[in-house]
């Protein structure tokens, strides 16, 4: 008898992706996994509930998948993740199409919940909140076997005024270092070349378990695993970048000289209102320190525009900072009013029209900066991680590019390359965010 088929749709951030990979691994013990929802007997949507646009995408996806219950094989529709954790029973009542709803701490109940629905025709809902649980376990990589995200902690204690994550994911709790090392070793043994460390705040790693920040020690331990070629660190708080972390990134040749520091704003007035810990002088001081001590470092940041009370003067200060700092990579979010956050109760909310205008202004500035910085790379030679080929053109990333959020290097070659191979590529042309190059076969 053929196994039933399950389709898993992941939405949201890379932490959600890790949860989905753990889910797929657990489901594969009993069911076949399919990428085609038309063939799926069971469809699971791992939702995002971070901001309004992601909530809407999650709801739209659930509704779209509910149609597969009418048209195709699907008999069980499941929603998991941050949206279900955040809205619980309310969501189940609003969406009768759902058969199972699980929060972020209840994936261990998935198999039994499916069995209950199939045998008893019940609707099942579990949304327990936890300040202790961390989802760990075997994973089926959805990023290709050459690159993998590794979660080093769960939850967050920073309580930024705009953010609902502590209400969804709980307090900050680090994973044991030995568990992270064991997981990383397993990934490398299965062909992984790039380990990407993620958390809500990677710079605080270890503070709860070991009484001190241990990110630099974790990086060093991972770098000693045979076979690892790149280690990339995301979601660092600029004001928490210690000398030890900077030194480890600088001296460790397996660490990509790439640091993601989502600072959100630069006006002290807005940073204080956001309940961010960092202030302008410390952020600038640490940016300068990173650039002075890490040769060739690429800095990425994200900013929020339209936060309640953001004046034209505050925004002008932010624009000037972007122009002067010249981040290598920069993303902009429009402030989203989120239930249960301090910012949602604030006065002086900014109109959507102003948010859109400010977002566009910053991205136009950054587009020019990015084109200028990329133009300076013409003639440079980079190790490029091959990610695929399309229409005879290979594409991949160098150390300056994180997957999905940054640019791409395109190149042609008469040779055949597999995904996950490293190739030396010389840059010949620069676009706003992408680079074009040619393979260096011998001496370039």
N, C-alpha and C positions, 0 to 999 in steps of 0.2 A: 504494500500500500504506500502510495506516494505521501511524503510529508506535506503538511500545509505550508504555504509560503507567506512570509512576512516582509512587508516593505517599510523601511524606516526613513522618514524625512527629517533632516536636521535643520533648524533655524537658529540664528543668533551667533553668539561668539564662539571662540575656540574652546572655552571651558565647556560649553554645551556640546561641542563636537566630541570632546573626550567622553562625556556622559553617553552620547549616542554610540560611540565605539564600544563602550562597556556593555551597553544594552544589546547591541548587535551580537556581541560575543556570547552573552547569556542566552539570547534567543536561538542562536545557531546550534545549541545543544539539542534542541527539540524540533526546530523548524528550519526550512530552507529560506535563505534570504534572497530577495529579488529587488532589483532597482526599478522594476516596472510596476507601478501600482495597479495597472490593469490585470496583472497576474496574481496580485496579492490577496490571500484570504483574510489576512490581518494587516491593517495599516496603522502605524504609529507615527505621530507628529510630535517631535521634541521641540517645544515652543520657546520663544523668547518673550520676556515681559518687561524689558528694560526701559524703553521709551515708547511713546505713542505709536510711532510708525512701525516699530517691531511688534507691538501688540496687535496692530491691525493686520500685519502680514500673517501673524500666527492664526488669528481668527479666520482670515480669508482662506488660508491653507486648509484648516480643519473643515470649513464649509465645502471647499472644492473636493476634498477627499471623501466627504460624506456622500457625494454623488456617485462614488464608486461602489457604494453599498447597493445602489439601485441598478447601475448599469453593468457591473462586472462581478467579480467573485467575492469582494470584501463582505465579511460577515461580522467583523469586530473592528471598531474604530477606537483608537487609543490616543489620548493627549497626555503628555508628560512635560516636565520642565518648569521654567520660571513663571510663565503665565498661569499655569495650573496651581503652582505653589502660592502664587500671589492672590488669586481670586477664588480658589477652592470651590466649595459647594455652589457658590453663586454662578460660576461658569458652567457647571454641570447642568444647572437648572435652565440656564439661557441657551444651552446647546444640547438638546435632547438627542441629537445625532450621535453623541459620544456614548460609548459603552463602558470605557474605563478611563479614569483620570487619576494620575499619580503625580505627587510633588517630587521635588529634587532629592528627597531623602528616602524615597520609597521604591527604588528600582528593584530591590530584592524581592518585592511582592509581585513583580510583573508576571512571572510564569503562573503563579497560583491564581492571580486575578483573571488571566486569560482562561484558565481552566474553569473557574467559577462562572464566567460569562457563558462559556460554551455548554457547560453541563446543567447549569441552573437558570440560565437566561436572566441573571441579575445584572444591574448596573453596579459598578464597583468604583469606590472613590477612597483614596488614601492620600492625605496631604499633611503629614506630620512635620513639625518644625524641629530643627536640631541645631544646637551649637556644638555638637560633638562629632556627628557622622561626617565622614569624607568618602565619597564614592571612589573605590579602588577596585582593581581586578583586571582580568584578561581583556584585551581589546582587539577589535578587528579594525585596522587602520583604513580610514576613508580618504587619506591624503596621499595615497601612494606609499609604498613601503620604504621610500627613501627619506621621508621627512615626517616628524611626529611632534605633536604638542605634548608636553608633560606638565601636569598640574603639580605645583609644589605646595600649595595651600588652598584652603577653602574659606569663603566668607570674608568679612571686612569689618574693622573696628573704626574706620575713619569717619563715618557718619556725615559725609558731605551732604549739604542741604538739599541737593537736587536728586540724590541717588536713593533708589529703593533696594539696592542689593543687600544691605544688612538685614532688612526685613524678610528677604527671600532666602538668602543663603546662610544667614546667621553670622555669628562672631568669627573673627579671624582665627584660624587654626592651621598650623603647619603640619604637613605630612612628615613622618619620620624619615630622616635622611636615608636610612638603609632601605626603606621601601622605594624611595625615588631612584636610588642607585640600582636596585634590583629590576625595577621596571625599565630603566634606561638600558641596562645590559640586555634584557630580553628583546627590546626594540632593535638594538644594534645587531644582535645575533640573527634577526630576521631581515637584515639588509638595510636598516635605517642609517642614513648618513648625517642627518641634521636633527638635533634635539632642540626644541623650542620651549623654553621655560616660561610658564604662564601662571598667573594668580591675579587676584584683584590688586595686590600690591606685592610685587616680588621682593622689593628692598627690605621688607620686614621679616623675611623668611627666618624662622627659628626663634624669634623673640619669645614666643610662648612656650616652646618646648625646651629650649636650651638657655634661656635667660639672656641671650644676646643675638644680634643679627648675624646670620651664618650664610648668607647668599654666596659670599666669596669662597667659603669652604665647600659648599655644595658644588659650585662651578668647577673647582679644582678636582673634586672627587669624580665628577662625571667626565672630565677631560682625560682622566687616567684609564678610562674604559677603552680597551683595544677596539679599533674600528670606528669610533666616533670621529667625524671630521669637522663638523660645525656645531657650535653651541650658540644659540641666540637667546637673548633675554628681553622679554616684553614687560610692559606695565611697571616701570620703575618710577617712584616718586622722586622728582629732581632734588627736593630738599633732603631726601634720605640717602642720597648717593654718597656713601662713606668713602674715605680714602682707601680702605681695604678693597671695596668693590671695584673702584676705579683702577687700582693697581692690578688686581687679578685680570680684569678685562684687557688692560694694556699689555701685560706680560705673557698671558696665556695664548699661545698661537692657535689654539683650537676654538677660541671664542671669537665670534664675529664682532668686529669693531662697529657695532650697531647698538644703539640704546634708545629704547622707546620710553619717553618721559611725558606722559599726558598731563600737562600743567593746567589746562582749562582756561586760564586767564592770566593777566599780568598786573592788572590794577589791584593794589592792596585793598582798596575799598570793596571791590567785587570779590576778591579772594576771601576776605573776612566774612562777607555776607554768605558766600558759598560754604563757609566753615572749613575751608582748606587750611592745612597747617602751614604751608609754605608762604613766603612773602617775596616780593619782587627782588629785593637785594640778594636774598639767599638763592633764589632760582637763577638769577643772572650769574652770581658768583660760582655756582656749581656747574652751570653750562660752560663758563669760561675754563673752569678747572678740568672738566672732561675733555674739552678741545685742546687744552695745553698738555695734557698727560697721556692722551690716547691717540697715537698717530693715525691719521686717516679716518677718524671716527665719524660715523653717520648718526645724526640725531633726528629722531622723529618725535612729533608731538601732536596732540589733539587739543582743540580749543572749543569753548562753548560761547556762542553769541546770543544776545537777547535774554540773559539772565535777569530776573526781576530787579529793577532799579538801575540797570546798566545805562548810563547817560551817554550822550554823544562824546563827552570828554573822556569817559572810561573807554569807549570804543576807539577813539583816536589814539589813546595811549597804547591800546592793544595793536592797532595797525602799525604804529611807529615801531613798536617792539618787533613785530614780524619782519618789517623792512630791514631793521638793523641786525637782527639775530640771524636771518637767513637760514632757517631750518632746512635740512636736506629733504625731509618729508614732513608734510603737515596736513592734518584733516580738520574739518570744521563741522561741528554739530550745532543745530539750532536748539536752544533750550526747550525742553519738553516738561510741562507741568505734570507731575506724577503723584497719584494718590498716596497719602501717608508720609510724604516728605515735608520737611520744614519749608522748603521753597514754595510749595503749593499754597501755603497760607500767607505768603508775603504779598504786600501791596505792590504797586508800580509794576504790574505785569506788562511785558512788552508785546506790542501787536505782532501778528504773524508777518505782516508786510515789512515791518522794520527788521525782523529776524532774517527774512529771506534776503533783504538788501544787504545786510551786514555780512551774511554768509558769502554772498556773491562777491562783495568787495574784497574780503580776505582771500578768497580762492583765486581771484584775478591777480592779486599781488603775489601769491604763492606760485601761480603758474609761471609768471615771469622769472621769479627767483629760481624755480626748478629748472627752467630752460637754460638759464645762465649757468647754473652749477653743472648741468649735464653737458653743456658745450665745452666746459673745461676738461671733460673726461675723454674727449676725442684723442685718440692715440694711446690711451691707457689700455693695459692688458689685465684682464680679470679671470680668475677661476670662476666658471659658471656651472651651476648645478642644472643639468638638462631636465626639463619638465615635460617635454613633448615635441611633436612636430605637427605643423598644420600647413597644408598646401605646399609642402616641400621646404618650409621655413621652420627651423628649430627655434624653440624659445626656452628661456630659463632665467635663473636669478643669480646675481653675485651676492657678496656678503652685505651689500648695502640695501638689499631688498628682502623684506619679509613677505611670506606668501599672502596673496589675496588683497593686501592693503597698499602695496607699493608697486613700482613699475616692473617692466620685463625687459630682458635683453633678447633681441631677435638676431639670428645669424643663419647663413647658408653654409652647407658643407657637402662635399662629395662623399665623405665618410658616413657610416651609419653609427648612430649613437642611441643608447638605451636610456630610458628615464632613470635618473639617479646617478648617471655618470658625470664626472667633472671634466670640463673642456676649457682650454685657455682660449679666450676670445679677445680680439683687439677691437676697440670701439672706433667706428668710422663715421657715425652720424648720431646726432642727438635730437630727440624730440622733447616735448614738454615733460613727460614723465618716463618715457621709455628710451632705450638705447638700441642702436643697430650696429652690428659688428661682423667680423669675419674670423674664422678659426685660425689660430696660430699653429701651423703644422711643425715648423722647425724653429726659426730664429726671429721672433718678433716680440 
